[in-house]
Amino acid sequence: MAYVQVLGKNLYFEEIVNDKPPLLLIHGAGQDTLSWRFNLDVLSDMFHVYVLDLPGHGKSELAAQGALDDYNDFIPFVAGFMEALSVPHYALMCHSFAGGLALHLALKYPERVSELVLIDGTGCPSKAWGGDEFKIVAINPVDWLEVNFRLICGPETPVDRANEIAHDVRRCCAPEVATGDIAAFAKTDLREHLGKMRTPILLLHGEHDWSIPPGLGQETYDLYGGPKIFKLLPSVGHFPHTEQPEMFNSTFLEGWQELKQLSEI
């Protein structure tokens, strides 16, 4: 078990060390490093992999100010984490709410973020989550997310796998932390900034995700100004990397090669 201090707090991380380019993985709302368990073997063939528990998630300490509910409060922890490990330039692969965090990081530190991979992420989540939906989630976020996690898996996802995903939110964080994740996500609208961004981006989106519909991933792709690839993953919902990892891993490898070729043109 590895920890590093950032802003006076212990953040838990896992690392697969090699001489390949660095890739930082950041989990979705109410999750932690375990959400990447089916992807690490494939990713470590291509990258020096870092996997982080955000503050208050999994084995990481809560931030001094408590549960975070704004991406601007998450950014110093993520950027500080990579600084503490002396990694100045890295790719980001982020799921769901962390996709917004990845975009914010690339906007703030374009010289640090080499590529972006968004899994069921978007730059305009407030179009789906900016109304009364969040008020409903906030009543009992852990219970709501546990039920929701099952419902937003795809139709071909094994029941046992969907149950594992749903269990994560009860295991990984306190209710106020899960609420903060959703709050940060729900108020984000980066549409006016996406066209100015130049960091190469790969967007991977589950066909049956009604929580963050594929149309929001497509809109992010359409507005984005840099090299970009969008791939729709069939028969999966909001957690393609966990629901159907073999299909996800192969689609990622294909999309990554296409993005690298596009970036070199």
Secondary structure, DSSP 8 states (H G I E B T S, - for coil): -EEEEETTEEEEEEEE--SS-EEEEE--TT--GGGGTTTHHHHHTTSEEEEE--TTSTTS---TTSS--SHHHHHHHHHHHHHHTT--SEEEEEETHHHHHHHHHHHH-TTTEEEEEEES--S-THHHHSSTHHHHHTTSHHHHHHHHHHHTS-TTS-HHHHHHHHHHHHHH--HHHHHHHHHHHHT---HHHHTT--S-EEEEEETT-SSS-HHHHHHHHHH--SSEEEEEETT--S-HHHHSHHHHHHHHHHHHHHHHHHHH-
